[in-house]
Amino acid sequence: MGSYPQPEILPPEGSYAPRQDGDLPQPPARRPRPSWAVAPATYLLVGINCAVYLGMVARGVSAWMPNVDQLMRWGADRANNVLLYGEWWRIVTAMFVHVGILHLSLNMWCLWNLGLLAEPLMGSVGLFAVYILTGAAGNLLSTFDSWVFPLRDASGLPYLQAGAGASGAIFGIAGALIVLLKTNRLPVPAVEVKRLRKSVIYFAVINLIIGYTINFGSGLTGVFVDNSAHIGGVLCGLLFAAPMVPRIGSTRGTFNLRLRLAVVMVVGILVLFGFYLAQLPLQG
């Protein structure tokens, strides 16, 4: 009786058999994670800002240039509302309110780019914390500045502006990145880290210069950039990141401990500054 060649038995789909030369099987390639899963806090913050804007427009607020009353109804910040009427919640809500589609688009583009860079270094909780805390720091400094050094109209009466937007928090993320990208813990070529850090520094400096240039000679009827919020945000970001280490290249325990320390430290400073603002005398 004749013999027949045995059919080659293939491994079932999805499994791996050792090669005949004795080499170990290669592990299956990982599917790349979607960007929202890599940086969920970044997408969440962008989504909240966009949702607030869409809610404003849906309720009849101008999509291009909301007026002051419309902005205040949706949580914008103004010194007299905070210091006279005790509406301290505006310090947080103002960082999610924007003055039209152009303002929103520019801020969200910056937030998305900086957030995707920062979130792997400080984690999702860390990015959300730095956004809220540095945004609050910027709005507190803006409140102080507009209360102590108010603009005045033609008759000499003080003129308090409404402040809104995520730019203070965006500058805060930039400030934190400037510190975290200084570390030698990152498993990335030093030349690349140095290049990224320079880009963030240029972003902060150039946008501060642009803000002061726009404000120079604008007058009460012009468009004003809240440079106090930007300065407060970036300074708080530098402070927030000072005790931290990047999540990449550090142990989980060390990173979590340093993050908690940063949050507690900044919250304490902001609370003390808030108490100081509450004691400021009335301006004539």
C-alpha positions in Angstrom: 0.0 0.0 0.0 1.4 3.3 -1.0 2.1 6.1 1.4 0.7 9.6 1.1 2.4 12.8 2.1 1.0 14.2 5.4 -0.6 17.6 5.0 1.2 20.5 6.8 -0.7 21.4 10.0 -0.8 25.1 10.4 -1.3 26.7 13.8 -4.7 28.3 14.3 -5.1 31.9 13.4 -3.8 34.2 16.2 -1.4 31.6 17.7 2.3 31.2 17.2 4.4 28.1 16.9 8.2 27.9 17.4 10.2 28.1 14.3 12.1 24.9 13.3 15.4 26.5 13.9 14.6 26.8 17.6 14.0 30.5 17.8 11.4 31.7 20.3 8.1 32.9 18.9 7.6 36.7 18.5 4.9 38.3 20.6 1.9 39.7 18.7 2.3 43.3 17.7 0.3 45.7 19.9 -2.4 47.7 18.2 -1.7 51.4 18.5 -3.9 53.1 21.1 -6.2 55.9 19.8 -4.9 59.3 20.8 -7.9 60.0 23.0 -6.9 57.0 25.1 -3.3 58.1 25.4 -4.3 61.6 26.5 -7.9 61.4 27.9 -7.6 64.6 30.1 -6.5 66.7 27.1 -9.6 65.6 25.1 -11.8 66.0 28.1 -10.7 69.5 28.7 -11.1 70.4 25.0 -14.5 68.8 25.0 -15.7 70.7 28.1 -14.6 74.0 26.6 -16.3 73.3 23.3 -19.5 72.0 25.0 -19.8 75.3 27.0 -19.3 77.3 23.8 -22.0 75.3 22.0 -24.3 75.6 25.0 -23.8 79.4 24.9 -24.6 79.6 21.2 -27.6 77.3 21.6 -29.0 79.7 24.2 -28.7 82.7 21.9 -25.2 84.0 22.7 -23.4 85.6 19.8 -21.1 83.0 18.1 -18.6 85.7 17.1 -18.5 88.4 19.7 -20.6 87.9 22.9 -21.3 91.0 25.0 -20.3 91.4 28.6 -23.7 90.6 30.0 -23.7 87.3 28.0 -20.3 86.4 29.2 -21.1 87.1 32.8 -24.2 85.0 32.7 -22.1 82.0 31.7 -19.4 82.4 34.4 -16.9 85.0 33.2 -14.7 86.6 35.8 -14.9 90.3 36.9 -13.2 91.7 40.0 -16.3 93.4 41.6 -18.4 90.2 41.2 -15.7 88.2 43.0 -14.6 90.7 45.7 -17.9 92.5 46.4 -20.5 89.8 45.7 -18.5 86.8 46.8 -18.8 85.0 43.5 -15.5 83.1 43.9 -16.7 80.3 41.6 -16.1 82.5 38.7 -12.3 82.0 39.2 -12.9 78.5 37.9 -15.8 78.8 35.5 -14.2 81.7 33.6 -11.5 79.3 32.2 -14.2 77.4 30.3 -15.9 80.5 28.8 -14.7 82.0 25.5 -15.3 85.2 23.7 -16.5 83.8 20.3 -15.4 81.1 17.9 -12.0 82.6 17.1 -11.0 82.9 20.7 -12.1 79.3 21.3 -10.4 77.9 18.3 -7.0 79.5 19.1 -7.1 78.4 22.7 -8.2 74.9 21.9 -5.5 74.5 19.3 -2.9 75.5 21.9 -4.4 73.3 24.6 -4.5 70.3 22.3 -0.9 70.6 21.3 0.5 71.3 24.7 -1.8 68.8 26.4 -0.7 65.9 24.1 2.9 66.8 25.0 2.3 67.3 28.7 -0.1 64.5 29.6 2.5 61.6 29.2 4.8 63.6 31.5 2.4 64.4 34.3 -0.4 61.9 33.8 -4.1 62.6 33.2 -4.8 63.6 36.8 -1.8 65.8 36.8 -2.8 67.6 33.6 -6.3 68.2 34.8 -4.9 69.5 38.1 -2.4 71.8 36.5 -5.2 73.2 34.1 -7.5 74.0 37.0 -4.9 75.3 39.5 -2.9 77.4 37.1 -6.1 78.7 35.4 -7.3 79.7 38.9 -4.0 81.4 39.6 -4.2 83.4 36.4 -7.7 84.5 37.2 -6.8 85.5 40.8 -3.9 87.6 39.6 -6.1 89.1 36.9 -8.7 90.0 39.6 -6.0 91.6 41.8 -4.6 93.6 38.9 -8.0 94.9 37.6 -9.0 95.8 41.2 -5.9 97.6 42.3 -5.0 99.1 38.9 -8.4 99.5 37.2 -8.8 101.0 33.7 -10.6 104.4 33.8 -13.0 105.9 31.3 -12.9 109.4 30.0 -14.5 110.8 33.2 -12.0 109.1 35.4 -14.3 106.4 36.8 -12.8 102.9 37.2 -13.8 100.4 34.5 -13.7 96.7 35.4 -13.5 94.3 32.5 -14.9 90.8 32.3 -12.3 88.1 31.8 -12.8 84.7 30.2 -10.8 82.0 28.4 -8.5 79.1 28.9 -5.3 80.9 28.1 -4.2 81.3 31.7 -4.4 77.6 32.1 -2.7 77.0 28.8 0.2 79.2 29.9 0.2 77.2 33.1 0.7 73.9 31.2 3.5 75.6 29.3 5.2 76.7 32.6 5.0 73.2 33.9 6.5 71.8 30.7 9.4 74.2 30.9 10.4 72.6 34.2 9.6 69.0 33.5 11.5 69.0 30.2 14.6 70.1 32.1 14.9 66.7 33.7 17.4 64.0 32.6 15.1 61.2 33.6 13.3 61.0 30.2 14.2 58.1 28.0 14.4 60.4 25.0 17.6 61.8 23.3 18.7 65.0 25.1 18.8 66.9 21.9 15.1 66.2 21.2 14.1 67.2 24.8 16.1 70.4 24.5 14.4 71.2 21.3 10.9 70.6 22.7 11.7 72.8 25.8 12.9 75.6 23.6 9.7 75.5 21.6 7.6 75.8 24.7 9.6 78.7 26.0 9.3 80.5 22.7 5.6 79.8 22.8 5.2 81.5 26.2 7.5 84.4 25.4 6.1 85.2 22.0 2.5 85.1 23.1 3.2 87.3 26.1 4.8 89.8 23.7 1.8 89.6 21.3 -0.6 90.2 24.2 1.2 93.3 25.4 1.5 94.6 21.8 -2.3 94.1 21.2 -3.1 95.9 24.5 -0.8 98.9 23.8 -3.0 101.8 22.9 -6.1 99.7 22.5 -8.4 102.0 24.5 -11.6 101.0 26.3 -13.3 100.1 23.0 -10.5 97.8 21.7 -9.8 94.1 22.3 -7.8 93.4 25.4 -5.6 90.4 26.2 -5.6 89.4 29.8 -1.8 89.4 30.3 -2.1 89.2 34.1 -3.9 85.8 33.7 -1.1 84.7 31.4 1.6 85.7 33.8 -0.2 84.2 36.8 -0.7 80.9 34.9 2.9 80.5 33.7 4.3 81.4 37.2 1.9 78.9 38.8 2.9 76.3 36.3 6.6 76.7 37.1 5.8 76.4 40.8 3.5 73.4 40.3 6.2 71.4 38.4 9.1 72.4 40.8 8.6 69.4 43.2 7.5 67.0 40.4 9.3 64.4 38.4 8.0 63.2 35.0 5.9 60.1 35.0 8.0 58.7 32.2 11.3 57.5 33.7 10.1 57.6 37.3 8.6 55.0 39.6 4.9 55.1 40.2 5.3 55.7 43.9 7.8 58.6 43.5 5.7 60.3 40.8 2.4 60.0 42.8 4.0 61.4 45.9 5.5 64.3 44.1 2.2 65.1 42.3 0.3 65.1 45.6 2.9 67.5 47.1 2.6 69.8 44.1 -1.2 69.9 44.3 -1.2 70.5 48.1 1.4 73.2 47.8 -0.3 75.1 45.0 -3.8 74.8 46.6 -2.4 76.2 49.9 -0.8 79.2 48.1 -4.0 80.0 46.1 -6.2 79.8 49.2 -3.8 82.2 51.0 -3.8 84.6 48.0 -7.6 84.4 47.9 -7.8 85.4 51.6 -5.5 88.3 50.8 -7.7 89.4 47.9 -10.8 89.3 50.1 -9.2 91.9 52.4 -8.4 94.4 49.7 -10.0 97.9 50.3 -12.6 99.3 47.9 -11.2 101.3 45.0 -12.5 104.8 44.3 
